[in-house]
Structures are given as C-alpha cells and as structure tokens.
Amino acid sequence: MALYFDTELKTYRKHLPDLLESEGKFVLIRGEEVDGAFDTYGDALEVGYTKYGLESFLVKQIRSAEPIQYFSRDLR
C-alpha cells in the first residue's frame, strides 16, 4: 500500500538541492511536478486549490534539515 503523498515526498527529496535556494519558503508539489516556491503557506495553498481544486497536492516548507517531532500514541 502506498503512503499518502509518497510520490510528492520523493519529488521533494529529489529536487531539494535546487529548492534550498528558496529555503524557508513553501513549495507546491503535485505528483512529480514542482509548481514553484511561495513566500507563505497560504499563497502556496491558494495556488494549489486554484490549479488542482480538491485533487491532492502537497505544500511543504523548504528546509535543509527536518525538525524532529515527538509524539506518543499512548496520550490520554
């Protein structure tokens, strides 16, 4: 079973060396297509909905290192 956004995340990693020129901005990716970097999450999301409607797409902040996020499934 494929993970959600598996293709988009692979595309992000593939293009990351070039995307780092825009580190801190937000990239819009659909499938294997990178649709550009935007100053804000909202800007990228707006273009994504305008271009793709309710079809899936990924908006991700461009970072040279991913922050570690801790969580527990045993939260009450």
N, CA, C and O atoms as a CHARMM CRD file, in Angstrom:
* protein
*
  304
    1    1 MET  N      0.83300  -1.17700   0.00000 PROA 1      0.00000
    2    1 MET  CA     0.00000   0.00000   0.00000 PROA 1      0.00000
    3    1 MET  C      0.88300   1.24800   0.00000 PROA 1      0.00000
    4    1 MET  O      1.77800   1.38000   0.83400 PROA 1      0.00000
    5    2 ALA  N      0.63400   2.13500  -0.91200 PROA 2      0.00000
    6    2 ALA  CA     1.41600   3.36100  -0.99800 PROA 2      0.00000
    7    2 ALA  C      0.99900   4.32400   0.11000 PROA 2      0.00000
    8    2 ALA  O     -0.17200   4.39600   0.48400 PROA 2      0.00000
    9    3 LEU  N      1.96700   5.05200   0.61900 PROA 3      0.00000
   10    3 LEU  CA     1.68700   6.06200   1.63600 PROA 3      0.00000
   11    3 LEU  C      1.11100   7.30000   0.98100 PROA 3      0.00000
   12    3 LEU  O      1.39100   7.58600  -0.18300 PROA 3      0.00000
   13    4 TYR  N      0.29700   8.03900   1.73900 PROA 4      0.00000
   14    4 TYR  CA    -0.20300   9.30800   1.22100 PROA 4      0.00000
   15    4 TYR  C      0.97000  10.22300   0.91300 PROA 4      0.00000
   16    4 TYR  O      1.90100  10.32800   1.71100 PROA 4      0.00000
   17    5 PHE  N      0.93400  10.86900  -0.20700 PROA 5      0.00000
   18    5 PHE  CA     1.94400  11.82500  -0.64200 PROA 5      0.00000
   19    5 PHE  C      3.32100  11.19500  -0.84700 PROA 5      0.00000
   20    5 PHE  O      4.32600  11.90600  -0.86100 PROA 5      0.00000
   21    6 ASP  N      3.38000   9.89300  -1.00400 PROA 6      0.00000
   22    6 ASP  CA     4.65800   9.21000  -1.21900 PROA 6      0.00000
   23    6 ASP  C      5.36800   9.76600  -2.45500 PROA 6      0.00000
   24    6 ASP  O      6.56300  10.05700  -2.40400 PROA 6      0.00000
   25    7 THR  N      4.64600   9.91100  -3.55200 PROA 7      0.00000
   26    7 THR  CA     5.23300  10.43700  -4.79100 PROA 7      0.00000
   27    7 THR  C      5.69200  11.87300  -4.59300 PROA 7      0.00000
   28    7 THR  O      6.78400  12.23900  -5.02800 PROA 7      0.00000
   29    8 GLU  N      4.87000  12.69500  -3.94000 PROA 8      0.00000
   30    8 GLU  CA     5.20600  14.09600  -3.73200 PROA 8      0.00000
   31    8 GLU  C      6.43100  14.25000  -2.83100 PROA 8      0.00000
   32    8 GLU  O      7.27600  15.11100  -3.07600 PROA 8      0.00000
   33    9 LEU  N      6.53100  13.42100  -1.79200 PROA 9      0.00000
   34    9 LEU  CA     7.69300  13.49900  -0.90700 PROA 9      0.00000
   35    9 LEU  C      8.96600  13.04900  -1.62300 PROA 9      0.00000
   36    9 LEU  O     10.03700  13.61200  -1.39800 PROA 9      0.00000
   37   10 LYS  N      8.85300  12.03800  -2.48400 PROA 10     0.00000
   38   10 LYS  CA    10.01200  11.62000  -3.27600 PROA 10     0.00000
   39   10 LYS  C     10.42800  12.74400  -4.22500 PROA 10     0.00000
   40   10 LYS  O     11.61900  12.98700  -4.41800 PROA 10     0.00000
   41   11 THR  N      9.45300  13.42700  -4.81400 PROA 11     0.00000
   42   11 THR  CA     9.74200  14.55900  -5.69500 PROA 11     0.00000
   43   11 THR  C     10.43000  15.66700  -4.91300 PROA 11     0.00000
   44   11 THR  O     11.39300  16.26000  -5.40100 PROA 11     0.00000
   45   12 TYR  N      9.95200  15.95500  -3.70800 PROA 12     0.00000
   46   12 TYR  CA    10.56700  16.97500  -2.85500 PROA 12     0.00000
   47   12 TYR  C     12.03000  16.62900  -2.58700 PROA 12     0.00000
   48   12 TYR  O     12.91000  17.47200  -2.76200 PROA 12     0.00000
   49   13 ARG  N     12.29300  15.39000  -2.16300 PROA 13     0.00000
   50   13 ARG  CA    13.67800  14.98100  -1.85900 PROA 13     0.00000
   51   13 ARG  C     14.56900  15.03400  -3.10300 PROA 13     0.00000
   52   13 ARG  O     15.73500  15.41900  -3.02500 PROA 13     0.00000
   53   14 LYS  N     14.01200  14.64700  -4.23700 PROA 14     0.00000
   54   14 LYS  CA    14.77200  14.66100  -5.49300 PROA 14     0.00000
   55   14 LYS  C     15.19900  16.09100  -5.85900 PROA 14     0.00000
   56   14 LYS  O     16.32000  16.31500  -6.31600 PROA 14     0.00000
   57   15 HSD  N     14.30000  17.04200  -5.65200 PROA 15     0.00000
   58   15 HSD  CA    14.55400  18.43000  -6.05000 PROA 15     0.00000
   59   15 HSD  C     15.11200  19.29700  -4.92000 PROA 15     0.00000
   60   15 HSD  O     15.37400  20.48200  -5.12600 PROA 15     0.00000
   61   16 LEU  N     15.29600  18.72300  -3.73600 PROA 16     0.00000
   62   16 LEU  CA    15.72400  19.50100  -2.57900 PROA 16     0.00000
   63   16 LEU  C     17.00300  20.30800  -2.80700 PROA 16     0.00000
   64   16 LEU  O     17.05400  21.46500  -2.38900 PROA 16     0.00000
   65   17 PRO  N     18.03700  19.75600  -3.44700 PROA 17     0.00000
   66   17 PRO  CA    19.24000  20.58200  -3.64600 PROA 17     0.00000
   67   17 PRO  C     18.94600  21.90900  -4.36300 PROA 17     0.00000
   68   17 PRO  O     19.50800  22.94300  -4.00100 PROA 17     0.00000
   69   18 ASP  N     18.08100  21.88400  -5.36300 PROA 18     0.00000
   70   18 ASP  CA    17.71500  23.11200  -6.07000 PROA 18     0.00000
   71   18 ASP  C     16.75000  23.96300  -5.24900 PROA 18     0.00000
   72   18 ASP  O     16.82600  25.19200  -5.27800 PROA 18     0.00000
   73   19 LEU  N     15.84800  23.31700  -4.51900 PROA 19     0.00000
   74   19 LEU  CA    14.86600  24.04900  -3.72500 PROA 19     0.00000
   75   19 LEU  C     15.50500  24.81500  -2.56900 PROA 19     0.00000
   76   19 LEU  O     14.95100  25.80900  -2.10100 PROA 19     0.00000
   77   20 LEU  N     16.66500  24.35500  -2.10900 PROA 20     0.00000
   78   20 LEU  CA    17.31600  25.01100  -0.97400 PROA 20     0.00000
   79   20 LEU  C     17.68400  26.46700  -1.26300 PROA 20     0.00000
   80   20 LEU  O     17.94100  27.23500  -0.33600 PROA 20     0.00000
   81   21 GLU  N     17.71200  26.84400  -2.52400 PROA 21     0.00000
   82   21 GLU  CA    17.91700  28.25600  -2.86200 PROA 21     0.00000
   83   21 GLU  C     16.76900  29.10200  -2.31800 PROA 21     0.00000
   84   21 GLU  O     16.91700  30.30800  -2.12500 PROA 21     0.00000
   85   22 SER  N     15.62400  28.46400  -2.07100 PROA 22     0.00000
   86   22 SER  CA    14.44100  29.14600  -1.55300 PROA 22     0.00000
   87   22 SER  C     14.10100  28.66400  -0.14400 PROA 22     0.00000
   88   22 SER  O     12.93000  28.64000   0.23500 PROA 22     0.00000
   89   23 GLU  N     15.10900  28.28200   0.62800 PROA 23     0.00000
   90   23 GLU  CA    14.87300  27.73800   1.96800 PROA 23     0.00000
   91   23 GLU  C     14.01900  28.69300   2.80300 PROA 23     0.00000
   92   23 GLU  O     14.22700  29.90700   2.80800 PROA 23     0.00000
   93   24 GLY  N     13.05300  28.10500   3.50500 PROA 24     0.00000
   94   24 GLY  CA    12.13800  28.87900   4.32000 PROA 24     0.00000
   95   24 GLY  C     10.82500  29.16700   3.62000 PROA 24     0.00000
   96   24 GLY  O      9.81600  29.43800   4.27200 PROA 24     0.00000
   97   25 LYS  N     10.83200  29.11100   2.30400 PROA 25     0.00000
   98   25 LYS  CA     9.59600  29.31400   1.54000 PROA 25     0.00000
   99   25 LYS  C      8.81900  28.00000   1.50200 PROA 25     0.00000
  100   25 LYS  O      9.26000  26.99600   2.06200 PROA 25     0.00000
  101   26 PHE  N      7.66400  28.00900   0.84300 PROA 26     0.00000
  102   26 PHE  CA     6.79000  26.83900   0.77700 PROA 26     0.00000
  103   26 PHE  C      6.65500  26.38800  -0.67000 PROA 26     0.00000
  104   26 PHE  O      6.33600  27.18200  -1.55500 PROA 26     0.00000
  105   27 VAL  N      6.90100  25.10300  -0.89700 PROA 27     0.00000
  106   27 VAL  CA     6.85500  24.55200  -2.24600 PROA 27     0.00000
  107   27 VAL  C      5.51800  23.83900  -2.46400 PROA 27     0.00000
  108   27 VAL  O      4.98100  23.20000  -1.55900 PROA 27     0.00000
  109   28 LEU  N      5.00200  23.96400  -3.67500 PROA 28     0.00000
  110   28 LEU  CA     3.77200  23.29200  -4.08700 PROA 28     0.00000
  111   28 LEU  C      4.15800  22.16000  -5.03000 PROA 28     0.00000
  112   28 LEU  O      4.81400  22.38200  -6.04700 PROA 28     0.00000
  113   29 ILE  N      3.74300  20.93800  -4.67900 PROA 29     0.00000
  114   29 ILE  CA     4.09900  19.75500  -5.47300 PROA 29     0.00000
  115   29 ILE  C      2.84800  18.92000  -5.70800 PROA 29     0.00000
  116   29 ILE  O      2.06000  18.67700  -4.79400 PROA 29     0.00000
  117   30 ARG  N      2.68600  18.49000  -6.94700 PROA 30     0.00000
  118   30 ARG  CA     1.61900  17.54300  -7.30900 PROA 30     0.00000
  119   30 ARG  C      2.25100  16.44200  -8.11800 PROA 30     0.00000
  120   30 ARG  O      2.75700  16.68700  -9.21300 PROA 30     0.00000
  121   31 GLY  N      2.23100  15.23600  -7.60100 PROA 31     0.00000
  122   31 GLY  CA     2.86500  14.11200  -8.28800 PROA 31     0.00000
  123   31 GLY  C      4.35700  14.36100  -8.40600 PROA 31     0.00000
  124   31 GLY  O      5.04200  14.54900  -7.40100 PROA 31     0.00000
  125   32 GLU  N      4.85600  14.36300  -9.62200 PROA 32     0.00000
  126   32 GLU  CA     6.27900  14.59400  -9.86800 PROA 32     0.00000
  127   32 GLU  C      6.54700  16.01200 -10.35800 PROA 32     0.00000
  128   32 GLU  O      7.64400  16.31500 -10.82500 PROA 32     0.00000
  129   33 GLU  N      5.53700  16.88400 -10.24900 PROA 33     0.00000
  130   33 GLU  CA     5.66300  18.25200 -10.73500 PROA 33     0.00000
  131   33 GLU  C      5.82600  19.22700  -9.57400 PROA 33     0.00000
  132   33 GLU  O      5.01200  19.25200  -8.65200 PROA 33     0.00000
  133   34 VAL  N      6.89000  20.03100  -9.63200 PROA 34     0.00000
  134   34 VAL  CA     7.11400  21.10500  -8.66700 PROA 34     0.00000
  135   34 VAL  C      6.53700  22.37800  -9.28700 PROA 34     0.00000
  136   34 VAL  O      6.96800  22.80500 -10.35900 PROA 34     0.00000
  137   35 ASP  N      5.56300  22.97800  -8.60700 PROA 35     0.00000
  138   35 ASP  CA     4.86300  24.14100  -9.15100 PROA 35     0.00000
  139   35 ASP  C      5.37500  25.46500  -8.60300 PROA 35     0.00000
  140   35 ASP  O      4.72300  26.49500  -8.77200 PROA 35     0.00000
  141   36 GLY  N      6.51500  25.45500  -7.95900 PROA 36     0.00000
  142   36 GLY  CA     7.11400  26.70900  -7.51900 PROA 36     0.00000
  143   36 GLY  C      7.18100  26.86000  -6.02000 PROA 36     0.00000
  144   36 GLY  O      6.58200  26.09400  -5.26500 PROA 36     0.00000
  145   37 ALA  N      7.93300  27.88100  -5.60400 PROA 37     0.00000
  146   37 ALA  CA     8.09700  28.21300  -4.19500 PROA 37     0.00000
  147   37 ALA  C      7.37600  29.52300  -3.91400 PROA 37     0.00000
  148   37 ALA  O      7.39800  30.44700  -4.72700 PROA 37     0.00000
  149   38 PHE  N      6.73500  29.58900  -2.74400 PROA 38     0.00000
  150   38 PHE  CA     5.91600  30.73400  -2.38100 PROA 38     0.00000
  151   38 PHE  C      6.35500  31.26600  -1.01900 PROA 38     0.00000
  152   38 PHE  O      6.86000  30.51500  -0.18400 PROA 38     0.00000
  153   39 ASP  N      6.15900  32.54900  -0.80500 PROA 39     0.00000
  154   39 ASP  CA     6.58700  33.18000   0.44000 PROA 39     0.00000
  155   39 ASP  C      5.83300  32.67000   1.65500 PROA 39     0.00000
  156   39 ASP  O      6.40500  32.56500   2.74000 PROA 39     0.00000
  157   40 THR  N      4.55300  32.35200   1.48800 PROA 40     0.00000
  158   40 THR  CA     3.76100  31.89200   2.62800 PROA 40     0.00000
  159   40 THR  C      3.04800  30.58800   2.29400 PROA 40     0.00000
  160   40 THR  O      2.84600  30.24100   1.13100 PROA 40     0.00000
  161   41 TYR  N      2.67700  29.88900   3.34600 PROA 41     0.00000
  162   41 TYR  CA     1.88900  28.66300   3.20600 PROA 41     0.00000
  163   41 TYR  C      0.56700  28.97600   2.51800 PROA 41     0.00000
  164   41 TYR  O      0.12100  28.23900   1.63800 PROA 41     0.00000
  165   42 GLY  N     -0.05100  30.07300   2.92900 PROA 42     0.00000
  166   42 GLY  CA    -1.33900  30.47700   2.36000 PROA 42     0.00000
  167   42 GLY  C     -1.26800  30.74100   0.87200 PROA 42     0.00000
  168   42 GLY  O     -2.17700  30.37400   0.12800 PROA 42     0.00000
  169   43 ASP  N     -0.18500  31.38300   0.43000 PROA 43     0.00000
  170   43 ASP  CA    -0.01500  31.64700  -1.00100 PROA 43     0.00000
  171   43 ASP  C      0.07600  30.33900  -1.79000 PROA 43     0.00000
  172   43 ASP  O     -0.56100  30.18600  -2.83200 PROA 43     0.00000
  173   44 ALA  N      0.87600  29.40000  -1.27900 PROA 44     0.00000
  174   44 ALA  CA     1.03600  28.10900  -1.96300 PROA 44     0.00000
  175   44 ALA  C     -0.27900  27.33700  -1.96700 PROA 44     0.00000
  176   44 ALA  O     -0.63600  26.71900  -2.97100 PROA 44     0.00000
  177   45 LEU  N     -0.99400  27.37000  -0.85700 PROA 45     0.00000
  178   45 LEU  CA    -2.27100  26.66700  -0.75700 PROA 45     0.00000
  179   45 LEU  C     -3.29800  27.25800  -1.71800 PROA 45     0.00000
  180   45 LEU  O     -4.04400  26.52300  -2.36400 PROA 45     0.00000
  181   46 GLU  N     -3.33300  28.57500  -1.80900 PROA 46     0.00000
  182   46 GLU  CA    -4.26900  29.23900  -2.71800 PROA 46     0.00000
  183   46 GLU  C     -4.02300  28.84000  -4.17100 PROA 46     0.00000
  184   46 GLU  O     -4.96300  28.54600  -4.90900 PROA 46     0.00000
  185   47 VAL  N     -2.75300  28.83300  -4.57500 PROA 47     0.00000
  186   47 VAL  CA    -2.42300  28.42700  -5.94600 PROA 47     0.00000
  187   47 VAL  C     -2.77200  26.95200  -6.15200 PROA 47     0.00000
  188   47 VAL  O     -3.28100  26.57500  -7.20700 PROA 47     0.00000
  189   48 GLY  N     -2.50000  26.12100  -5.14600 PROA 48     0.00000
  190   48 GLY  CA    -2.82700  24.70400  -5.25600 PROA 48     0.00000
  191   48 GLY  C     -4.30700  24.46200  -5.45900 PROA 48     0.00000
  192   48 GLY  O     -4.69800  23.68100  -6.32700 PROA 48     0.00000
  193   49 TYR  N     -5.14200  25.13000  -4.65900 PROA 49     0.00000
  194   49 TYR  CA    -6.59400  24.95300  -4.82000 PROA 49     0.00000
  195   49 TYR  C     -7.09300  25.53700  -6.13200 PROA 49     0.00000
  196   49 TYR  O     -8.00400  24.98800  -6.75100 PROA 49     0.00000
  197   50 THR  N     -6.50100  26.64700  -6.56000 PROA 50     0.00000
  198   50 THR  CA    -6.90100  27.24700  -7.83100 PROA 50     0.00000
  199   50 THR  C     -6.56200  26.32000  -8.99300 PROA 50     0.00000
  200   50 THR  O     -7.35800  26.13900  -9.91400 PROA 50     0.00000
  201   51 LYS  N     -5.37000  25.73700  -8.93200 PROA 51     0.00000
  202   51 LYS  CA    -4.89200  24.90900 -10.03500 PROA 51     0.00000
  203   51 LYS  C     -5.45700  23.48700  -9.99800 PROA 51     0.00000
  204   51 LYS  O     -5.78000  22.92300 -11.04400 PROA 51     0.00000
  205   52 TYR  N     -5.57900  22.90300  -8.79700 PROA 52     0.00000
  206   52 TYR  CA    -5.94600  21.48600  -8.69300 PROA 52     0.00000
  207   52 TYR  C     -7.31100  21.23500  -8.06400 PROA 52     0.00000
  208   52 TYR  O     -7.76300  20.09100  -8.02100 PROA 52     0.00000
  209   53 GLY  N     -7.96900  22.26600  -7.58300 PROA 53     0.00000
  210   53 GLY  CA    -9.26400  22.07000  -6.94500 PROA 53     0.00000
  211   53 GLY  C     -9.13900  21.17900  -5.73200 PROA 53     0.00000
  212   53 GLY  O     -8.28600  21.41200  -4.87600 PROA 53     0.00000
  213   54 LEU  N     -9.97300  20.16400  -5.64600 PROA 54     0.00000
  214   54 LEU  CA    -9.95800  19.26500  -4.49600 PROA 54     0.00000
  215   54 LEU  C     -9.08000  18.02900  -4.70700 PROA 54     0.00000
  216   54 LEU  O     -9.08000  17.12000  -3.87700 PROA 54     0.00000
  217   55 GLU  N     -8.33600  17.99500  -5.81000 PROA 55     0.00000
  218   55 GLU  CA    -7.37700  16.90500  -6.00800 PROA 55     0.00000
  219   55 GLU  C     -6.22200  17.09400  -5.03100 PROA 55     0.00000
  220   55 GLU  O     -5.95900  18.21100  -4.58400 PROA 55     0.00000
  221   56 SER  N     -5.53800  16.01200  -4.70100 PROA 56     0.00000
  222   56 SER  CA    -4.46800  16.10300  -3.71300 PROA 56     0.00000
  223   56 SER  C     -3.22500  16.79100  -4.27400 PROA 56     0.00000
  224   56 SER  O     -2.87000  16.63600  -5.44200 PROA 56     0.00000
  225   57 PHE  N     -2.58200  17.55500  -3.39900 PROA 57     0.00000
  226   57 PHE  CA    -1.29700  18.18800  -3.68200 PROA 57     0.00000
  227   57 PHE  C     -0.60800  18.42000  -2.35100 PROA 57     0.00000
  228   57 PHE  O     -1.24300  18.36700  -1.29800 PROA 57     0.00000
  229   58 LEU  N      0.68600  18.67500  -2.39900 PROA 58     0.00000
  230   58 LEU  CA     1.47500  18.85500  -1.18300 PROA 58     0.00000
  231   58 LEU  C      2.02400  20.27000  -1.13100 PROA 58     0.00000
  232   58 LEU  O      2.55800  20.77900  -2.11600 PROA 58     0.00000
  233   59 VAL  N      1.88700  20.90200   0.03200 PROA 59     0.00000
  234   59 VAL  CA     2.56200  22.16500   0.31600 PROA 59     0.00000
  235   59 VAL  C      3.49100  21.88000   1.48600 PROA 59     0.00000
  236   59 VAL  O      3.05300  21.42300   2.54200 PROA 59     0.00000
  237   60 LYS  N      4.77700  22.15300   1.29300 PROA 60     0.00000
  238   60 LYS  CA     5.78100  21.82300   2.30900 PROA 60     0.00000
  239   60 LYS  C      6.79800  22.93600   2.41100 PROA 60     0.00000
  240   60 LYS  O      7.22900  23.49400   1.40200 PROA 60     0.00000
  241   61 GLN  N      7.18300  23.26100   3.64800 PROA 61     0.00000
  242   61 GLN  CA     8.21600  24.26900   3.83200 PROA 61     0.00000
  243   61 GLN  C      9.56500  23.67500   3.44900 PROA 61     0.00000
  244   61 GLN  O      9.87900  22.53800   3.80100 PROA 61     0.00000
  245   62 ILE  N     10.34700  24.45100   2.73200 PROA 62     0.00000
  246   62 ILE  CA    11.66200  24.00800   2.26800 PROA 62     0.00000
  247   62 ILE  C     12.65300  24.19500   3.40700 PROA 62     0.00000
  248   62 ILE  O     12.84000  25.30600   3.90300 PROA 62     0.00000
  249   63 ARG  N     13.28500  23.10700   3.81700 PROA 63     0.00000
  250   63 ARG  CA    14.23600  23.13200   4.92900 PROA 63     0.00000
  251   63 ARG  C     15.42500  22.23500   4.61100 PROA 63     0.00000
  252   63 ARG  O     15.27800  21.17400   4.00400 PROA 63     0.00000
  253   64 SER  N     16.59800  22.67800   5.03000 PROA 64     0.00000
  254   64 SER  CA    17.79100  21.85000   4.83300 PROA 64     0.00000
  255   64 SER  C     17.81300  20.68400   5.81800 PROA 64     0.00000
  256   64 SER  O     18.39100  19.63700   5.52600 PROA 64     0.00000
  257   65 ALA  N     17.18800  20.85800   6.98100 PROA 65     0.00000
  258   65 ALA  CA    17.09000  19.78600   7.97500 PROA 65     0.00000
  259   65 ALA  C     15.65900  19.74600   8.49600 PROA 65     0.00000
  260   65 ALA  O     15.08900  20.78100   8.84400 PROA 65     0.00000
  261   66 GLU  N     15.09300  18.57200   8.54600 PROA 66     0.00000
  262   66 GLU  CA    13.72700  18.41200   9.03800 PROA 66     0.00000
  263   66 GLU  C     13.74000  18.41800  10.56500 PROA 66     0.00000
  264   66 GLU  O     14.57400  17.75200  11.17700 PROA 66     0.00000
  265   67 PRO  N     12.82700  19.16300  11.18400 PROA 67     0.00000
  266   67 PRO  CA    12.76800  19.14900  12.64600 PROA 67     0.00000
  267   67 PRO  C     12.25900  17.80200  13.14700 PROA 67     0.00000
  268   67 PRO  O     11.43500  17.15900  12.49700 PROA 67     0.00000
  269   68 ILE  N     12.74700  17.38800  14.28500 PROA 68     0.00000
  270   68 ILE  CA    12.29900  16.14300  14.89400 PROA 68     0.00000
  271   68 ILE  C     11.02500  16.43900  15.65900 PROA 68     0.00000
  272   68 ILE  O     10.96300  17.39200  16.43600 PROA 68     0.00000
  273   69 GLN  N     10.01600  15.62300  15.43700 PROA 69     0.00000
  274   69 GLN  CA     8.74000  15.80100  16.13100 PROA 69     0.00000
  275   69 GLN  C      8.48200  14.56700  16.97900 PROA 69     0.00000
  276   69 GLN  O      8.53600  13.43700  16.49400 PROA 69     0.00000
  277   70 TYR  N      8.20700  14.80000  18.22700 PROA 70     0.00000
  278   70 TYR  CA     7.95000  13.70900  19.15400 PROA 70     0.00000
  279   70 TYR  C      6.44700  13.55600  19.36400 PROA 70     0.00000
  280   70 TYR  O      5.71900  14.54600  19.44300 PROA 70     0.00000
  281   71 PHE  N      5.99900  12.33200  19.45200 PROA 71     0.00000
  282   71 PHE  CA     4.60400  12.07000  19.76000 PROA 71     0.00000
  283   71 PHE  C      4.49800  10.69800  20.40000 PROA 71     0.00000
  284   71 PHE  O      5.41200   9.87800  20.30800 PROA 71     0.00000
  285   72 SER  N      3.39600  10.46900  21.03600 PROA 72     0.00000
  286   72 SER  CA     3.14800   9.18500  21.65200 PROA 72     0.00000
  287   72 SER  C      1.73200   8.74600  21.31800 PROA 72     0.00000
  288   72 SER  O      0.80700   9.55800  21.33500 PROA 72     0.00000
  289   73 ARG  N      1.56600   7.51900  21.02600 PROA 73     0.00000
  290   73 ARG  CA     0.21900   7.02600  20.75900 PROA 73     0.00000
  291   73 ARG  C     -0.52700   6.71100  22.04400 PROA 73     0.00000
  292   73 ARG  O     -1.71300   6.38100  22.01500 PROA 73     0.00000
  293   74 ASP  N      0.16800   6.81300  23.17300 PROA 74     0.00000
  294   74 ASP  CA    -0.44100   6.49000  24.46100 PROA 74     0.00000
  295   74 ASP  C     -0.95800   7.72400  25.19100 PROA 74     0.00000
  296   74 ASP  O     -1.17200   7.66900  26.40200 PROA 74     0.00000
  297   75 LEU  N     -1.16300   8.83000  24.49300 PROA 75     0.00000
  298   75 LEU  CA    -1.69900  10.03400  25.12400 PROA 75     0.00000
  299   75 LEU  C     -3.14600   9.79400  25.53900 PROA 75     0.00000
  300   75 LEU  O     -3.89700   9.10000  24.85300 PROA 75     0.00000
  301   76 ARG  N     -3.51600  10.37300  26.66100 PROA 76     0.00000
  302   76 ARG  CA    -4.89800  10.20200  27.12600 PROA 76     0.00000
  303   76 ARG  C     -5.59100  11.52300  27.14000 PROA 76     0.00000
  304   76 ARG  O     -6.76500  11.60000  27.50100 PROA 76     0.00000
